[in-house]
Amino acid sequence: MLKQILEKTALMLFGAVVAILSLELGARVIPSRLLPSAVRSIIEEKEARLRSNDPYLPDPKLWYVIKPGTDFIFKHPDQDFRMKTNLNFPGAGFRGGTLGGPPWGVAVGDSFTFGLGVNQEATWIAQLAKLSRHDIINLGVPGWGPQQYTLTLEQYGFPLKPKIVFYGLFSNDVGNVTAFANHEGHFNDFSMREFLRLNSVTFNLFRRLRRAKIAVEDIQLPDLGLHFSSASLKGRVTADTARFTRGWPLTREQIETAYSDSQRSNTTFVLLYFPSKEEVYWKAIKEKSKSLESLDDRIDLLRKTAMEFCRSRGLFCIDLTPPLKTRAERGGKLYFSVDSHWNDTGNKIVADEIYKQLLEKKILHESS
């Protein structure tokens, strides 16, 4: 009996291996027009990555950086934008400044600082530079977390001798800061998961199927063309909450270090909180799905914790949630339909709010 079970199991495994190898081989030798649409789209995505020349390089300190001299059009279902590094060092490139002249400020952060989805002139940094008439150097890189923000200030930001530092904080930073801590010192280690993501059609098919199960967009805001998945939203908030116990102390430590470094450099430090699309449209989302009300205390956990930290430490912090929520509740579309980042309008609201608060703090003056 046991022998028969083992034989059947071995036969099933053999069949699965043959099926996988056939799929992988077929995807490489059969003309793409003859392949199923799901397989064809995976291959097209891979070819697009190759055409874009993969804009990232491994870095021993920062995990990865944007390649110096990067310049190509990034295509996405929501938008096309130019990914260009205007500030280039031998081993890394950044979007840099827009006005020219001496850098008055530098900004560090992730894709919301970088301005993913919009051309450089539409980013909140470029718009703030135009309002203030002082150049601000964009040192943001998509996917980074707090350790990388602080290290970038030390390595690239402070040597520019800025008068002010903008330190962006986004809701997923408690996850990013934990991931960086877990992999610190192992940046170039071989990753089978990453190898399969880049090379295996089968792996990406199963990955898509798994994502599809939790990414059903059952919450619709048709007037704005926005769609949300209650399952993925619950999963993200639950994961961020689970990581918070370790993630927040690590995040706080990085903010404290950046603030201390700024004081030693005689540089004004400004912490910016960037809310997620779900945080900004939370009221409308809850009206569509009452079951999400249980997330009320957790949807903006990082925001509440960071703002309380700022009050207790006397830091100058700007919460961008209120102005974005105010515009959203008036029917404004501030984020892309599919992508999670600000569109041109969202970036403008952020720039206007930061400028207003810099004026109120007398860091800037109307005539400056």
HUKAWO-V35438 format. One line per field, one symbol per residue. phi: phi as a letter, one per 30 degrees, with the letter a starting at -180 (. if undefined). burial: I if it has 16 or more other C-alpha atoms within 10 Angstrom, else O. A space follows every 10 residues. Layout:
phi = ???
burial = ???
//
This chain:
phi = .ddddddddd dddddddddd dddddedccd eedcdeeddd dddddddddd ddihdcbdbd cciabdddid aacdcbedac bdcbcdcbce cabbdicbci idddbbbblc dddejdjbde dcdddddddd ddibdbcdcd beidbedded ddeddbdded hddbbccdbb eddddddddd ddceibdcdd cdddddddbc ddeddddddd dddccddccc cddcicbbcd dddddddddd ddddecdded dedddedddd ddddchcdcb ccccddeddd ceedddddbd ddddcedcdb ddeddddded ddciddbbcd dedddedddc jdccbddcdc cddededddd ddddeddddd didbbedd
burial = OOOOOOOOOO OOOOOOOOOI OOOIOOIOOO OIOOOOOOII OIIOOIOOOO OOOOIOOOOO OIIIIIIIII OOOIOOOOOO IIIIIIIIOO OIIIIIIIIO OOIIIIIIII IIIIIIIIII IIIIIIIIII IIOIIIIIII IOOIIIIIII IIIOOIIIOO IIIIIIIIII IIIIIIIIOI OOOOOOIOOO OOOOOOIOOI IIIIOOOOOO OOOOIOOOII OOOOOIIIII OIIIOOIOOI IOIIOOIIOI IIOIIOOIIO IIOOOOIIII IIIIIIIOII IIOOIIOOOO OIOOOOOOII IIIOOIIOOO OOOOIIIIII IOOIIOIIOO OOIIIIIOIO IIIIIIIIII IIIIIOOIOO OOOIOOOO
//
